[in-house]
């Protein structure tokens, strides 16, 4: 022990590591026996009494550190008492005080530390330690000790009474460190709550208020994270902790409120608002006029909206508090006294309501009215009659509109105070009813007349809509009849008013009311809306004669209104009825007039409205979605399937691809929001229909209509039946991993689906079957149970077809498409077979015709397809799968590009230029689908290759590559700047319909060309060797390419430094002049914006 003590004392200044090691050894040794603590104290004796302050301090630090880390069970109660006495006695040794305080803090956390020990220690600290003469850490330790003492030994501490309160005040006086102040503010609240401060109220207030207002600004990279707001809130809570502070605080806060500092005003108002409920009516009432005068200036002459709102909130809090009591020594009501000058000032401003100060006056009255029932009654009775009289006597629309705005403020205040109407009423006070009820009839008349007026001043009519809406929202205000009239007005505006603003405001009101009173809106609005929707093609033709809203407009309105479960339940049968009529009216048409074949756009819009509603309901987590799997989905499936089994496979709108896509979307949204048990039951029924061809399980099944077997999974079935395979795909792709498919042999099913996908001439069916196969392999390959089947049967089957040169191209393309989907399923789950399949796809790049299909297959493998194999559809998606795929493919793609420029394969193969094109297409798909951080890390060696991609004629490749540049320009400025000599001319060429027409911009002096990128000499050699052949001749640039090129040039101007761009500025401006004459308006608009950005370049642009 002596050796360890000596090591610590002597090594402290030389090696902190040695000192820490010695402490650890001492703690471990002391922990072996209670007697070892005594040995430690004895061993420290000569050091604790040393004449050198440094030695005494270090010895004390060793003992305190040991106590702080020692297992307290090793120290008995007697030892704790002795140590407390020892530490208290030594507090006269100023050199050791910081370490002694740490020891007392450590002891205070011991279970055997008693209340008497706490009192003794507190008295010693208060009597012997001049806290503010020590450094921050020592002062912080004192506050920590007081906090521990109050929390753990409150009853004992309370016996100290005023002695502790006064002592704490002395300890705090002069404190400036924000870390200590945060703790001190907490202690002040605890002292106010738990101690009698009556004898020291003023002293405690002064030592607290001296920090107001807080002007602290944290240093940069402050490790403690203490902000000015933290301190402000802490101080505010202290000042609002006791009503004793009122007589001292209010005059000072009012003084600060009149200061010129915006921050001080803000803090003063927020503090007054926090203190008012605590200080009480009797304390506030003598200062009511001064409070109004201070707040008045901040509202009428507000420098910003935030300060005005804080002032209004403070005004409301004061009014609320003054409403609850009668002032001492006065017979007047405090709230009446407070409101008298407010009403006088505001009504004076409202005599000319169209002027600037009328609006803030209305907001002031609103804040006061929201305070309490007495305040609302007083404000209402003093103002509303006058406002109504002004409105009646006025002929000016602007003045009327200004007055309606004030009345709207009153309605909002009343709703806040008295509650909102509806089944889920929010009530603040059940015992009172709004005083506006007296004026209800006049309000309803005024706002109704405003809505119905033919005045060209639209703002007046908009205020009328808002007023009726606000009145409906008031609890127990309008009768059911009046509400019905108002809703009818809104519906008529939505359906008939020519003004878009009026339409939107009325629809907004209906949407709001639908959430509060769905039955009323459902009864009044939905029938009117659906009445506007046509049932047959002939009715749609009448629209050209009889003006009416378009179906899309009506359906948009329905989508916004019908979110509530009861409203959605009312919408579904009406949509199904419309679809049924449309399907019947067009099912036998020959396109010669009477019935006509229905344009699918309208029924698609009908179904899309349901899909949008279901998605919105899913986001809101509505619980009624599962029931539509048993009602809505079966009806829609029947509408799509039954027309395909009739004797004559004639036209029917429900057979269109667009209809099938939306029905599939509806099915999927519902599927992914039901549990496994519900999914399992539904999937069983779906398999009966699509796999077994048993239609008898469907709703509305009619045996007489089934003239042809239903075989949607056959390569030889009717095309209309084959198309419905997409509906099966939406069900299976939406299944949870735990939802087992109802088949005995999953491998046999998968193999059968692949065989059909490869042999079917129907690309739509093939896509659906490929998605199903990919889902099965991804979700049901648990423990790689399907790996052997994949490698021995399925994949060889596909590869055989792909590589069979004697097979027709369509069969090889079909096999490769399915192959790509299968690879995607495996890559998502980071299955090594998927990477091997991707490698095989890259080997096909030099195969004529198949190379481009294989390259585009990478979009399938690594791209995101909506609702297919996503997280939302429960796919197996391993962490970092995209990064792993990138790391696997990119080196092969780059090397393949370079190798194809210098060699040619024997036998039938694509040209080397075409092969390079395939490698670039595949690479573009990979780069567009990896996270940006990965792309930025790997960008330098790939950038020259991307630049070269812009010289190929393929518009999709160019658009994809430009998109990659746009996504990285801001984060890779220096790297992009190195290639401007090549990039800018290429982009300028791409802004014209025919690329070669643009002039060439020579690289500026000092600007790196692609051949100077040292990190990729081999790659650049391959690129520059073929530049002339790949870029020769004029190429067609689609509108998408032209727009993307202009946007990319604009990004360069916004993000790159001026010094890098200035060599190209004049040429860019010149070349963009001809783009201003492009035939496409969208291109011209982008050209104007891009040219403006380049024109604005100046030397002030920072690097």
Residue, then its C-alpha position, 0 to 999 in steps of 0.5 A: x500500500x505504501x509503495x502504491x501511495x508513494x508511486x501516485x504522489x511522486x508520479x503525478x506530475x511526471x506521468x498521468x498513466x502511472x498515476x491512474x494505474x496506481x489509483x486503480x491498484x489502490x482501489x482494487x487493494x482497498x476493496x479486498x478488505x474493510x481494514x485496507x481503507x484504514x491502512x490507506x488513511x494511515x499511509x497517507x498521514x505524512x502526506x496529508x500533513x505535509x507542509x507542501x500544499x501540493x503534496x497535501x492536495x494530491x494526497x487528498x485527491x487520492x483519498x477522494x478518488x478512492x472513495x468515489x470509485x470504491x465499492x461502498x459496501x466495503x466501508x462501514x457506517x463508523x468509517x463514513x462518519x469518521x471520514x465526514x468529520x475528517x473532511x469537514x475539519x480540513x475545509x480550512x486548508x484552502x489548497x485542499x478544498x477542491x479535492x475535499x469537496x469531491x470527497x464529500x460529494x462521494x461520501x454523500x452518495x453512500x448508503x451509510x451517509x446519514x442525515x446528521x452527516x449531511x447537516x454537518x457537511x453542509x454547515x461546514x461548506x457554508x461556513x468555511x468555503x468561500x465558494x466564488x474564490x475557487x475555480x469552476x470545477x470546485x464551484x460545480x462540485x459544491x452545487x452538485x453536493x447541495x443538489x445531492x443533499x436536497x434530493x436524498x436528505x431533504x427532511x434533514x436539510x429543512x432543519x437548517x431552514x434560513x441558514x441554508x437559504x442564506x448560505x446558498x445565496x452567498x455561494x451563488x452570488x457572482x457565479x458566471x459559468x453557464x454549467x454552474x448556472x444550469x445547476x444553480x437554477x435547478x437548485x433555486x427551484x428546489x429551495x423555493x419549493x422545499x424551504x421557507x424563503x420568507x426572510x430572504x426573498x429579496x436577496x434570493x430574487x436579486x441573486x437570481x434576477x441579476x442574470x436577466x436578460x441572458x446574453x450568453x453566446x456559446x463558443x463554437x464547438x461547445x462540448x457541453x451543448x449549453x445554449x442561451x435558450x437552456x439558460x433562459x428557460x432555467x432562469x424563467x422557471x426560477x422567476x416563476x417559481x414563487x409569488x413572493x418574487x412578484x413585487x420585485x420582478x414586475x417593475x423590472x420586467x416592465x422596464x426591460x420591456x421598454x428597452x430597445x433590445x428585441x431580445x430583451x423584449x422577447x425575454x421579458x414578455x415570455x417571462x411575464x407570461x410564465x410568471x403571471x399565473x404564479x404571481x396572481x391577479x392581486x399582483x398583476x392588477x396594479x400594473x395592468x395599465x403599464x402591462x398593456x402599454x408595453x405590450x401594445x407597442x409590440x403589437x401595433x408596431x411589431x418589428x417581426x411576426x414572432x414578437x407580435x405573437x409572443x406579445x399576443x400570447x402574453x396578453x392572453x395569459x394576463x387576461x386569463x389570470x386577471x379573470x379569476x379574482x377581484x383586486x384587493x381594496x377595490x370593488x372593480x373587477x380586475x379584468x374589466x379594468x385591464x380591458x377598458x383601455x384595450x377596448x378603447x384603443x382597438x375600437x378607435x383603430x377599427x373605426x377605419x377597418x381598412x387601415x393598417x392597425x385594424x388587423x392587429x387590433x382584431x388580433x388583440x381582441x381575439x387574444x383577450x376574448x380567448x382568455x376566459x369566459x368573463x373576458x370573452x363576454x366583456x369584449x364581445x358585448x363591447x365590440x360586436x354591436x358596433x362592428x355589425x353596425x359598421x358592416x351594415x352601413x358600409x358600401x365599400x367591399x374592402x371595408x366589409x372584408x376587413x370587418x369580416x376578418x375581425x369577426x372571424x377572429x372572434x369566431x376563432x377565439x370562441x372555438x378555442x375557448x368553448x370547444x369544437x363541434x362534432x362527435x369528438x368535441x373539444x371542450x374547454x369549459x362545459x359550464x359556459x356557452x359562447x356569448x356570440x350566440x346572441x349574434x348568431x343570426x346576424x353572423x349567419x346572414x352576413x357571412x351567407x350574403x358575402x358568399x352569395x354576393x356577386x361582388x367582383x372583390x373575391x376576398x369578401x366572398x372567401x371571407x364569407x366561406x371562412x366565416x360559415x366554416x368557423x361557425x359550423x366548427x363552434x360547439x352548440x352554435x349552429x342548428x343542423x338545418x343551418x349547418x346543412x344550408x352552409x354545406x350546400x353552399x360549399x357544394x354548390x361553389x365546388x360544382x358551379x362557381x367559376x373562380x378557382x380560389x372559391x372552389x379551393x376554399x369551399x373544398x377545403x372547408x368540406x374536407x375539414x368538416x368531413x373529419x368532424x361531421x362525416x355524416x352531414x358531409x356524406x349526406x349533403x356532398x357525396x350524392x351531389x358530386x357523384x351525380x355529376x359523374x357520367x354513367x355511359x359514353x353517351x353521357x360523357x358526350x353531353x358534357x360538350x353541350x351542358x357545362x359541368x365539371x370534368x370527372x377528374x375534377x369531381x374525383x379529386x374532390x371526392x378523394x379529399x373529402x372521403x377519407x373518413x371510414x364512413x365516407x369511404x364506405x359510402x364512396x366504394x359502392x358508388x364507384x363500383x356502380x359507375x364501373x359496372x354501368x361503364x363496363x356493361x355499356x361498352x361490352x358489346x359495342x362495335x364502335x359504330x355509335x349507339x353504346x360505343x367502346x368506353x375510353x378507359x381514361x374515365x374508369x381508370x380515374x374512378x379506380x385511381x380515386x379509390x387507390x389514392x384514398x386507400x393510400x392516404x388511409x394507410x398513411x393515417x393507419x385507418x383500421x378499416x382497410x382489411x374489410x375491403x379485402x373481402x368486399x372491394x377487391x373481390x368485386x374488382x377482380x370479378x369485373x376484370x376476370x368475368x369478361x375474359x371467359x365469355x363466349x365472345x372475347x369482345x371489347x370491354x373496358x375492364x380488360x385494359x392494361x390501365x384498369x388492371x394496373x390500378x386494380x392491382x395497386x388497390x389489391x396490393x395496398x390492402x394486402x400489405x396492411x392485413x395480417x398473416x392470417x388474413x393474407x393466408x385465407x385470401x391467397x388460398x382463394x386467389x390460387x383457387x381462381x388463378x391456378x386452379x381456374x375455379x371461378x365459383x369461389x368469386x363474388x357474383x359468380x354466374x355459371x351461365x357466363x363462363x363459356x371459356x375456361x379461365x387459364x391466365x397462367x397458360x401461354x396459349x390462353x386468350x390474351x385478355x386472360x393472360x393479362x390478368x396474371x398481373x392481378x395474381x402478381x400483385x397478390x403474391x408480391x404483397x404477401x408477408x414472408x410468413x404467408x405460405x403459398x398454398x401449393x405442395x411443391x413450390x419448386x414445381x410451381x416456380x418452374x412452371x411459371x418460368x416455362x410460361x414466361x419464356x414461351x408466352x408471346x404476351x410481354x404483359x403476362x411475362x412481366x407478371x410471371x417474372x415478378x411472381x418468380x422473383x418474389x418466390x425466390x426472394x421471400x421463400x428461399x429460407x435457409x437457401x432451400x431453393x439454391x439447389x433447385x435454382x442452380x441445377x434446374x431453373x437457371x440452366x433452363x433459362x441460360x440454355x434458351x438465352x444462349x441458343x442461337x437457333x432460337x427466335x430472338x423473342x424467346x431469348x429476350x423473354x428468357x433474359x428478362x426473366x433471368x434478370x428478375x431472378x438475379x434481382x431476387x437473389x442480389x437483394x438477399x445477397x445470395x452469391x448465385x445472384x452475383x454469378x448471374x450478373x456475371x453471366x449477363x455481362x458476358x452477353x454484352x458482345x452477343x448481337x441483339x442480346x447485349x443491349x437486353x442484358x445491359x438493360x437487365x441491370x436496371x431490373x437487377x439493381x433498380x427500384x421498381x414501384x411496389x415490387x420487392x420493396x421494404x413495404x412489400x416485405x421483401x428480403x433486403x439485406x443491409x448494404x446489398x447495393x454497395x456489395x453489388x456495386x463493388x462486384x460489378x463495377x470493376x468488371x464493367x470498367x475493365x470490359x469497356x477498356x478491353x472491348x476497345x482494343x480487342x474483338x471476339x472471334x465469331x459472331x459478335x457486336x462491333x466493339x463500339x456497340x459492346x462499349x455502349x452496352x458496358x456504359x448502359x449497364x454502368x449507368x444503371x448501377x450508378x443511378x441506383x447506388x447511394x450517393x456516399x458510395x458514388x462520391x467515394x468511387x467517382x474519380x476513376x469513373x468520371x472520364x468514362x461517364x463523360x464519354x457516355x455523353x458522346x454515344x447516340x443512345x438518348x436513355x444513356x445520355x439522360x441517365x449519365x447527365x442525371x448522375x452528373x447533376x446528383x454529384x456536382x455540388x459534392x464533387x466540385x473539384x473533380x467535375x471542374x477537372x473535366x469541364x474542358x470536355x463536359x461543357x462542349x458535350x452538354x452544349x451539343x446535347x441542348x440542341x435537337x441535333x447534337x453535332x450542330x453545337x460549336x465546340x468549346x476549346x478547353x481553357x488553359x490549365x483545364x485538365x482534359x480527360x486524357x490527363x487524369x492520372x488515376x485512370x490512364x488505361x481507361x482514358x487510352x481506351x476512351x480517346x482511341x474511339x472518341x471520333x467514331x462514337x461521336x461522329x455525325x449528328x445524333x438526335x437529342x430527345x426533349x428529355x436529353x435537352x432539358x437534362x443537359x440544360x439543367x446540368x449546365x445550370x447546376x454547374x453555374x450554381x455549384x462550381x467556382x467562378x474561376x473554373x467556369x469563366x473560360x467557358x462563359x461566353x461560349x455557353x451564352x452564345x450557344x444557348x442563344x439558339x436553344x431559346x428558339x427550341x420548338x418545345x416550350x419546356x426546353x425554352x424555359x429551361x434555356x432561359x433559366x440556365x442562361x440567366x445563371x451563366x450570365x450572372x456569373x461574376x468574380x464574387x462567386x466563391x470557390 
